[in-house]
Amino acid sequence: MTEHKATEATLAPVSPWHTASYSAERGECVEVAEGPITGVRDTKHRDLGALFFCGNEWQAFLNVAKGDLN
């Protein structure tokens, strides 16, 4: 994961935060905001902030989550 040092304005999501589709099934609520930098946060602990990923990092994560290791 790349460490991003930026102001809150540069990390503002392009899309609004939404609950990840896999989270609802298990009751583990993770929210995602997609854009040039994608944010991920725990809905139960929003005050702790979010993790941010650039496009290729986020795509690699999604591929592994889906079981596509190619």
C-alpha positions as a Markdown table, in Angstrom:
| # | Residue | x | y | z |
|---|---|---|---|---|
| 1 | Met | 0.0 | 0.0 | 0.0 |
| 2 | Thr | 1.3 | 3.4 | -0.9 |
| 3 | Glu | 1.3 | 6.0 | 1.9 |
| 4 | His | -0.5 | 9.1 | 0.7 |
| 5 | Lys | 0.3 | 12.3 | 2.5 |
| 6 | Ala | -2.3 | 14.8 | 1.4 |
| 7 | Thr | -4.8 | 17.2 | 2.7 |
| 8 | Glu | -8.4 | 16.3 | 3.3 |
| 9 | Ala | -9.4 | 18.2 | 0.2 |
| 10 | Thr | -7.1 | 16.2 | -2.1 |
| 11 | Leu | -8.5 | 13.0 | -0.7 |
| 12 | Ala | -12.1 | 13.9 | -1.1 |
| 13 | Pro | -13.9 | 11.0 | -2.8 |
| 14 | Val | -15.4 | 11.5 | -6.2 |
| 15 | Ser | -18.3 | 9.3 | -5.3 |
| 16 | Pro | -20.2 | 9.4 | -2.0 |
| 17 | Trp | -19.3 | 6.8 | 0.6 |
| 18 | His | -21.4 | 3.6 | 0.2 |
| 19 | Thr | -21.4 | 0.2 | 2.0 |
| 20 | Ala | -19.4 | -2.4 | 0.2 |
| 21 | Ser | -21.7 | -5.2 | -1.2 |
| 22 | Tyr | -19.8 | -8.0 | 0.6 |
| 23 | Ser | -20.0 | -6.2 | 4.0 |
| 24 | Ala | -23.8 | -6.3 | 4.3 |
| 25 | Glu | -23.9 | -10.1 | 4.2 |
| 26 | Arg | -21.7 | -10.5 | 7.2 |
| 27 | Gly | -22.7 | -7.5 | 9.2 |
| 28 | Glu | -19.1 | -6.1 | 8.9 |
| 29 | Cys | -19.8 | -2.7 | 7.5 |
| 30 | Val | -17.0 | -1.3 | 5.4 |
| 31 | Glu | -17.7 | 1.8 | 3.3 |
| 32 | Val | -15.9 | 2.7 | 0.0 |
| 33 | Ala | -15.7 | 5.9 | -1.9 |
| 34 | Glu | -14.2 | 5.5 | -5.4 |
| 35 | Gly | -12.3 | 7.9 | -7.5 |
| 36 | Pro | -8.7 | 8.6 | -8.6 |
| 37 | Ile | -7.9 | 7.6 | -5.0 |
| 38 | Thr | -10.3 | 5.1 | -3.4 |
| 39 | Gly | -11.1 | 5.4 | 0.3 |
| 40 | Val | -12.1 | 2.5 | 2.6 |
| 41 | Arg | -13.3 | 3.0 | 6.2 |
| 42 | Asp | -15.1 | 1.1 | 9.0 |
| 43 | Thr | -18.6 | 2.4 | 9.5 |
| 44 | Lys | -18.4 | 1.7 | 13.2 |
| 45 | His | -15.3 | 3.7 | 13.7 |
| 46 | Arg | -15.4 | 6.6 | 11.1 |
| 47 | Asp | -13.6 | 8.8 | 13.6 |
| 48 | Leu | -10.4 | 6.7 | 13.0 |
| 49 | Gly | -10.2 | 7.8 | 9.4 |
| 50 | Ala | -9.8 | 5.8 | 6.2 |
| 51 | Leu | -7.3 | 4.0 | 4.2 |
| 52 | Phe | -6.6 | 5.4 | 0.7 |
| 53 | Phe | -5.4 | 3.5 | -2.4 |
| 54 | Cys | -4.4 | 4.6 | -5.9 |
| 55 | Gly | -6.1 | 3.0 | -8.9 |
| 56 | Asn | -3.7 | 0.1 | -9.5 |
| 57 | Glu | -3.5 | -0.8 | -5.8 |
| 58 | Trp | -7.3 | -0.8 | -5.5 |
| 59 | Gln | -7.7 | -3.0 | -8.6 |
| 60 | Ala | -5.1 | -5.5 | -7.3 |
| 61 | Phe | -7.1 | -5.7 | -4.0 |
| 62 | Leu | -10.4 | -6.3 | -5.9 |
| 63 | Asn | -8.7 | -9.0 | -8.0 |
| 64 | Val | -7.5 | -10.8 | -4.9 |
| 65 | Ala | -10.8 | -10.4 | -3.1 |
| 66 | Lys | -12.6 | -12.0 | -6.1 |
| 67 | Gly | -10.1 | -14.8 | -6.3 |
| 68 | Asp | -8.5 | -13.7 | -9.6 |
| 69 | Leu | -4.8 | -13.9 | -9.0 |
| 70 | Asn | -3.8 | -13.4 | -12.6 |
